[in-house]
Amino acid sequence: MNTKEILNAFPLPEGKILRNIDKNACERAIEQIISGGRNKTREIIDLILEPGNGDDIRPRHAIHATAIRVGGTGKEIERNSFASALASTLNDDRPKGVKGFIIRQLQICGGAKQANSIAHFLNDSEEHLYEYSAQALEAIGILTVEHFRKAYPLAKGAPRLTILQGLGVLQDKKSRQFFLSAMQDSDREIRLAGIWCLMRISSAKDAELMLSQSRKEKGWGRIKATAYCFELAEKLAKNGQSKEAKGIYIKIKKSHSEKQDAYLRESADRGLAQLQ
Amino acid sequence: MKKIAYSQTRRSFLSKSATGATAASILPRHILGAPYVPPSEKFGTALIGCGGRGPGTYSQLCKGLDVELVGACDVDTNKAKRFSLARSKGKAETYQDFRRLLERKDLDLVAIATPPHWHASISIAAAEAGMDVLCEKPMTRFVAEGRAVVNAFKRYGRVYQIGTFGRFNRSNDKASILKHKIMSSGLMKDCNAVRMKKGGLKIKQWSGTPGIGPQTIPDTLDWDLYCGPSPWKPYESRRTGGTHRGYWDYEGGGMCDMGQHHFDPEQWTYAKDHTSPVEITPFAPPSHPEVTGMWAWVELKYADGFKFVMESGEWGPSYDRHPVRDVSLDDLSKVDQDKINSMPDPEPLLSFGEAVKQRKQAGGHPEAAHRAACILHLANLAIRLGRKLKYDPDKEIFINDNEANRFLNPPMSAPWRI
């Protein structure tokens, strides 16, 4: 099948939706894309346009369907081959909106071997590429953590928060100093992300600092910071660190002494009861 | 922030009595701490997500309770204003950002009727702020969100009710109660029952429209906040206002729009409130990256052999893997039948209002709502992935399928996280 025949297997909207879709024809087309290797993938990627610049419904559908179908046990060779082909197109001169789509497909089928190509966009603010890049790397998992560590000190603006959060998603204990510094940041969302990241790595030794910060925060910040302290206590209890968990619950009870905090004190009591 | 005159409410009376303070002091319900709430007490309420199902969801929140609307919130300011006008003559404060609303000290109950990609994050935040929640269905957008909601409501001892109520009728229906007893008894081994839902899942109605392209964002809409935890995409009007249902980023098609209505009562009837299917088999064509589309059927098998089947009736072949048949007392030995007949009926399910007053779990509690939402999410993932999936209902992960697992807890856009 040539590229046109492959793409014609995928439907165009009828009455606004993709109602007439031929499963067998699509599956055969996907097999052709996989067996066509890097060149076939590139040919189809070349037909994907910046959103709003024309009709690319079929090429997007074909690439996504292939990214999905190379998943699962026993497809490692096809998956790596297709993901490598996709990643190689990120080096080309393409619109950022198209690169965003490619990265999102790598979130589905990419692996550690493609991480370098994806991580190149961690600090790229255009078309939210930093966000797509971080999410794809987070989906691939812990093997990508070094990219976040390298990108964070260079990050500014929106990517900074996203990369910091990524380090928390990956529960990177080596980034503890980043998290502690973030907790003192002037930006509330960075501070909250710092507390959340410390909770994610179950950092018992930082519990006092986290509690202290939760007391300083106001409004939404206080709600979330306190929640992260509760979550830390639960994680520590689950890890067998009952003494540390107990300390957190007791301190929450003491520090949240206002009338409107009654439910927090009750929650701490429930946590304490569960420790026994 | 606008203050409500609370001089006529029991809450205000308690507040003044307790503190001897000024009339401006408002004591919210969740600080009283007592399990019993006198029926005269007035609850401060708010609606988050004021378009579409919003007003209906808010009415469900208020049933059987004395309430005062104190806040209306929507990422589209026009919708919040319209709701405030309609339900409080404009007295209720309007918000575009739910975080500001949840900072209020006079709020007890929150109705959530945003598109589903926001349900979990807002439900959790409301619990963290000490509020009880009635949330529109589907409960969540993906599996890990549901577990986070369950944990949050357990942690804070708050009441949660999902916005579907079919299980309340089922729990009063004799035939359903009998099935519930049979399935919850543990006496049914190697169950061969197949429960079919054919049609009614609005597959075509809630399929999305691909390839529209970016449009101008309305002045009254905060588009970035609308996208929230979901991946940011260029604004298209069909991604909002009801047609959002046809996009993977926000809901999951007719399956997620209607599925919780259909399968929440079924889940209660067949006693599956605390577990999930172990094997999911789909028949569906390759899905589009952005919009939901066609599928033929999905079979969801539980550990005891019981199966739910969904057949769209709108595309593809009919389901023919197993004959459809219901659970029957005749499936059991005479001895086991006697055991079933001597079992007490299950406890009546509490409405949201009663649960709030009694500080007990509502009928549509978080674990049940989560497990019902999982039926839809697992079915949709099998449809999207086009392959049989094996699922561990305790660990809530797919077995030997790392790529499938990426869809159970997809990364959120910062600053949103669970």
Chai-1 contact restraints between the chains, C-beta under 6 A:
chainA,res_idxA,chainB,res_idxB,connection_type,confidence,min_distance_angstrom,max_distance_angstrom,comment,restraint_id
A,K16,B,T209,contact,1.0,0.0,6.0,A-B,restraint_1
A,I17,B,S207,contact,1.0,0.0,6.0,A-B,restraint_2
A,L18,B,G293,contact,1.0,0.0,6.0,A-B,restraint_3
A,I21,B,P285,contact,1.0,0.0,6.0,A-B,restraint_4
A,I21,B,M294,contact,1.0,0.0,6.0,A-B,restraint_5
A,K23,B,P285,contact,1.0,0.0,6.0,A-B,restraint_6
A,C26,B,P285,contact,1.0,0.0,6.0,A-B,restraint_7
A,C26,B,P286,contact,1.0,0.0,6.0,A-B,restraint_8
A,P51,B,G213,contact,1.0,0.0,6.0,A-B,restraint_9
A,P51,B,P214,contact,1.0,0.0,6.0,A-B,restraint_10
A,P51,B,P234,contact,1.0,0.0,6.0,A-B,restraint_11
A,G52,B,G213,contact,1.0,0.0,6.0,A-B,restraint_12
A,G52,B,P214,contact,1.0,0.0,6.0,A-B,restraint_13
A,I57,B,P210,contact,1.0,0.0,6.0,A-B,restraint_14
A,I57,B,G211,contact,1.0,0.0,6.0,A-B,restraint_15
A,R60,B,P289,contact,1.0,0.0,6.0,A-B,restraint_16
A,H61,B,H288,contact,1.0,0.0,6.0,A-B,restraint_17
A,H64,B,P289,contact,1.0,0.0,6.0,A-B,restraint_18
A,A65,B,P286,contact,1.0,0.0,6.0,A-B,restraint_19
A,I68,B,L385,contact,1.0,0.0,6.0,A-B,restraint_20
A,G71,B,E403,contact,1.0,0.0,6.0,A-B,restraint_21
A,G72,B,R387,contact,1.0,0.0,6.0,A-B,restraint_22
A,G72,B,D401,contact,1.0,0.0,6.0,A-B,restraint_23
A,T73,B,N400,contact,1.0,0.0,6.0,A-B,restraint_24
A,H128,B,W232,contact,1.0,0.0,6.0,A-B,restraint_25
A,E131,B,S413,contact,1.0,0.0,6.0,A-B,restraint_26
A,Q135,B,P411,contact,1.0,0.0,6.0,A-B,restraint_27
A,E138,B,P411,contact,1.0,0.0,6.0,A-B,restraint_28
A,A139,B,R406,contact,1.0,0.0,6.0,A-B,restraint_29
A,L161,B,A414,contact,1.0,0.0,6.0,A-B,restraint_30
A,T162,B,A414,contact,1.0,0.0,6.0,A-B,restraint_31
A,Q165,B,A414,contact,1.0,0.0,6.0,A-B,restraint_32
A,E189,B,P415,contact,1.0,0.0,6.0,A-B,restraint_33
A,G219,B,E103,contact,1.0,0.0,6.0,A-B,restraint_34
A,W220,B,R99,contact,1.0,0.0,6.0,A-B,restraint_35
A,W220,B,E103,contact,1.0,0.0,6.0,A-B,restraint_36
A,I223,B,E128,contact,1.0,0.0,6.0,A-B,restraint_37
A,I223,B,A129,contact,1.0,0.0,6.0,A-B,restraint_38
A,A227,B,E128,contact,1.0,0.0,6.0,A-B,restraint_39
A,F230,B,R155,contact,1.0,0.0,6.0,A-B,restraint_40
A,K259,B,I31,contact,1.0,0.0,6.0,A-B,restraint_41
A,Q260,B,I31,contact,1.0,0.0,6.0,A-B,restraint_42
A,Q260,B,K105,contact,1.0,0.0,6.0,A-B,restraint_43
A,A262,B,I31,contact,1.0,0.0,6.0,A-B,restraint_44
A,A262,B,G33,contact,1.0,0.0,6.0,A-B,restraint_45
A,Y263,B,H30,contact,1.0,0.0,6.0,A-B,restraint_46
A,Y263,B,G130,contact,1.0,0.0,6.0,A-B,restraint_47
A,S267,B,R155,contact,1.0,0.0,6.0,A-B,restraint_48
A,S267,B,Y156,contact,1.0,0.0,6.0,A-B,restraint_49
